[in-house]
Amino acid sequence: MRQRDVQKPGARAIRTLAERDNVNVKLGGLGMPIGGLGFSEHDRAPSSAEVSEAYRPYVETCIEAFSTHRCMFESNFPADKASYSYP
């Protein structure tokens, strides 16, 4: 699975980037088909629980690395619309 292939090296890169005090992170955009979560390939839209579970390892990695003071959530619409609706 593509996510597993990129998750560990990605987490290392995030932690390295977080060492720079002048860098913040925007959390979102994982719904785009290029993100590899596969929601756009399903016959039905995912539930909010499914989305949050899929996002969890990426979001938690960023929050742990950057702290809550250097993270910002965003909606990334309409780009994420390929995978699920705004609500």
C-alpha positions in Angstrom: 0.0 0.0 0.0 1.4 3.4 -1.0 0.6 5.1 2.4 2.8 2.6 4.3 5.6 3.2 1.8 5.7 6.9 2.5 4.5 7.2 6.1 7.8 6.4 7.9 10.1 8.4 5.7 7.5 11.2 5.6 7.4 11.2 9.4 11.2 11.5 9.6 11.1 14.4 7.2 8.4 16.2 9.2 10.3 15.8 12.4 13.4 17.2 10.7 11.5 20.1 9.3 9.9 20.8 12.7 13.4 21.5 14.1 13.3 24.8 12.3 11.5 27.3 14.6 10.4 29.5 11.7 8.3 26.7 10.1 4.6 26.0 10.8 2.4 23.2 9.2 -1.0 23.4 7.6 -3.0 20.1 8.1 -5.3 19.1 5.3 -5.5 18.2 1.7 -5.2 14.5 2.3 -8.5 14.0 0.5 -7.0 14.7 -2.9 -6.6 11.6 -5.0 -2.8 12.2 -5.2 -2.7 11.8 -1.4 -3.0 8.0 -1.8 -5.8 7.4 0.8 -8.0 6.0 -1.9 -11.3 7.6 -1.0 -11.9 8.8 -4.5 -11.9 5.2 -5.7 -14.7 4.1 -3.4 -18.4 3.8 -4.6 -19.6 5.7 -1.5 -18.3 8.7 0.4 -16.4 7.8 3.6 -17.9 8.6 6.9 -16.2 11.3 9.1 -14.9 8.4 11.3 -13.2 6.8 8.3 -11.7 10.1 7.3 -10.4 10.9 10.7 -8.9 7.4 11.1 -7.1 7.6 7.8 -5.8 11.1 8.6 -4.8 10.2 12.2 -1.2 9.0 11.6 -0.4 12.0 9.4 -2.0 14.6 11.7 -0.7 13.1 14.9 2.8 13.0 13.5 2.6 16.7 12.6 1.1 17.7 16.0 3.7 15.7 17.9 6.5 17.3 15.8 5.4 20.9 15.6 3.1 21.1 18.7 -0.4 22.5 18.7 1.1 26.1 18.5 2.6 25.5 15.1 -0.2 23.6 13.4 -3.2 24.9 11.5 -6.2 22.9 10.1 -7.7 23.8 6.8 -10.5 22.4 4.7 -8.8 22.2 1.2 -12.1 22.6 -0.7 -12.9 22.2 -3.5 -9.7 20.1 -4.2 -10.7 17.4 -1.6 -14.2 17.2 -3.2 -13.0 14.3 -5.4 -13.0 12.1 -2.2 -15.8 13.4 0.0 -18.2 16.3 0.5 -17.5 19.4 2.7 -19.9 18.4 5.5 
